[in-house]
Amino acid sequence: MFTVVREHKELTVPEQFNSSPWGVTMAEVSIGAGRGAVELSAGILHLKWSTGQAINEEDARAAVTAAQQLSGNHRYPMLVTMAAPVWLSCKARKVLALPGQATRIAILGSSPVDRVIAKFFLTGNTMPCPARFFTSTEKALTWLNAMTD
């Protein structure tokens, strides 16, 4: 359950992250009815969950499908922004830990709850690519851009 909601040719990206070989075009796909969105911008997939969501298997599959739609045959680093989800189901965790379009994953959170959920997710699943938790967008983007495929 997703729809393409917009496509832009210009996007403000911090200068140090603006050297993507894929350019700075942006496209975004909505997940469900306001549950979140996946965006491709400056060579980075960005999965953004809406605040307070209980993320179930259907939501996780919609996020994976959106990432596939945006990526086509390419793989990209992925930034996952958590917004204090209240719950991440076991089936959703399994879906999100499957190999997909991400070459590496930076999970960005701001609360102690985000940190606990991310730690549980990262230690409770065999990740298909390098993955880390961050509380700083700049540090997460630096790590994503510094990694080599």
C-alpha positions as CSV (number, residue, x, y, z in Angstrom):
1,M,0.0,0.0,0.0
2,F,2.0,3.0,-1.3
3,T,1.8,5.9,-3.7
4,V,4.3,8.1,-5.3
5,V,3.6,11.5,-3.8
6,R,6.2,13.8,-5.3
7,E,9.4,14.1,-7.3
8,H,11.8,17.0,-7.1
9,K,14.9,18.0,-9.1
10,E,16.4,20.2,-6.4
11,L,16.9,19.5,-2.8
12,T,19.0,21.3,-0.1
13,V,21.7,18.8,1.0
14,P,24.6,19.8,3.3
15,E,27.6,20.5,1.1
16,Q,29.7,17.6,2.4
17,F,27.0,15.1,1.3
18,N,26.3,16.7,-2.0
19,S,28.9,14.7,-4.0
20,S,26.7,11.6,-4.7
21,P,27.4,9.9,-8.0
22,W,23.7,9.5,-8.4
23,G,23.0,13.2,-8.3
24,V,20.6,15.1,-6.0
25,T,17.2,14.2,-7.5
26,M,14.6,13.2,-5.0
27,A,11.5,10.9,-5.1
28,E,9.3,9.9,-2.2
29,V,6.9,7.1,-1.7
30,S,4.3,7.2,1.1
31,I,3.7,4.1,3.3
32,G,0.1,3.5,4.2
33,A,-2.0,6.3,5.5
34,G,0.6,8.5,7.1
35,R,2.6,5.6,8.6
36,G,5.8,6.7,7.0
37,A,7.6,7.3,3.8
38,V,10.7,6.2,1.8
39,E,12.7,8.8,0.0
40,L,15.6,8.5,-2.4
41,S,17.8,11.7,-2.3
42,A,21.4,12.3,-3.0
43,G,22.1,8.6,-3.4
44,I,20.6,7.7,0.0
45,L,17.4,5.9,0.7
46,H,15.6,7.4,3.7
47,L,13.0,5.4,5.6
48,K,11.0,7.8,7.8
49,W,8.5,6.3,10.3
50,S,5.8,8.6,11.6
51,T,5.8,9.3,15.4
52,G,4.2,6.7,17.6
53,Q,3.5,4.0,15.0
54,A,3.0,0.4,15.8
55,I,4.9,-1.1,12.9
56,N,3.5,-4.4,11.7
57,E,4.5,-6.8,9.0
58,E,2.3,-5.1,6.4
59,D,4.0,-1.7,7.1
60,A,7.4,-3.4,6.8
61,R,6.6,-5.0,3.5
62,A,5.2,-1.7,2.2
63,A,8.5,0.0,3.2
64,V,10.5,-2.7,1.4
65,T,8.3,-2.4,-1.7
66,A,8.7,1.4,-1.7
67,A,12.5,1.1,-1.4
68,Q,12.5,-1.4,-4.3
69,Q,10.3,0.9,-6.4
70,L,12.6,3.9,-5.9
71,S,15.8,1.9,-6.3
72,G,15.1,-0.1,-9.4
73,N,18.1,-2.3,-10.0
74,H,20.4,-0.2,-7.8
75,R,21.4,-0.6,-4.2
76,Y,21.9,2.4,-1.9
77,P,22.9,3.2,1.7
78,M,19.8,3.7,3.9
79,L,19.0,6.1,6.7
80,V,16.2,5.0,8.9
81,T,14.6,7.7,11.0
82,M,12.8,6.4,14.0
83,A,10.2,8.6,15.6
84,A,9.6,6.8,18.9
85,P,7.6,3.9,17.5
86,V,5.5,2.3,20.2
87,W,6.0,-1.2,18.8
88,L,7.9,-3.1,16.1
89,S,6.3,-6.6,15.6
90,C,8.5,-9.7,15.4
91,K,7.3,-10.3,11.8
92,A,8.1,-6.7,10.9
93,R,11.6,-7.1,12.3
94,K,12.1,-10.2,10.2
95,V,11.0,-8.5,7.0
96,L,13.2,-5.4,7.7
97,A,16.2,-7.6,8.3
98,L,16.0,-9.4,4.9
99,P,18.4,-8.6,2.2
100,G,17.1,-5.7,0.1
101,Q,18.1,-2.5,-1.6
102,A,20.3,-1.2,1.2
103,T,24.1,-1.5,1.1
104,R,24.4,-0.3,4.7
105,I,21.9,1.0,7.2
106,A,22.2,3.9,9.7
107,I,19.3,4.0,12.2
108,L,18.7,7.5,13.5
109,G,16.9,8.0,16.8
110,S,16.7,10.6,19.5
111,S,15.1,9.0,22.6
112,P,16.2,6.2,25.0
113,V,13.2,4.2,23.6
114,D,14.7,4.6,20.0
115,R,18.1,3.4,21.3
116,V,16.6,0.3,23.0
117,I,14.5,-0.6,20.0
118,A,17.4,-0.2,17.6
119,K,19.7,-2.2,19.9
120,F,17.2,-5.0,20.1
121,F,16.7,-4.9,16.3
122,L,20.4,-4.9,15.6
123,T,21.4,-7.6,18.1
124,G,18.3,-9.8,17.6
125,N,18.7,-10.1,13.8
126,T,21.4,-11.1,11.4
127,M,21.7,-8.0,9.3
128,P,22.3,-8.4,5.5
129,C,24.7,-5.4,5.5
130,P,26.6,-3.2,8.0
131,A,24.2,-1.4,10.4
132,R,24.6,1.1,13.2
133,F,22.5,3.3,15.5
134,F,23.1,7.1,15.6
135,T,21.7,10.1,17.5
136,S,23.2,12.6,15.0
137,T,22.0,13.0,11.4
138,E,25.4,14.4,10.4
139,K,27.3,11.5,11.9
140,A,24.9,9.0,10.4
141,L,25.3,10.6,6.9
142,T,29.1,10.8,7.3
143,W,29.2,7.0,8.1
144,L,26.9,6.2,5.2
145,N,29.0,8.2,2.7
146,A,32.3,6.9,4.1
147,M,31.5,3.2,3.7
148,T,32.4,1.5,0.4
149,D,30.3,-1.1,-1.2
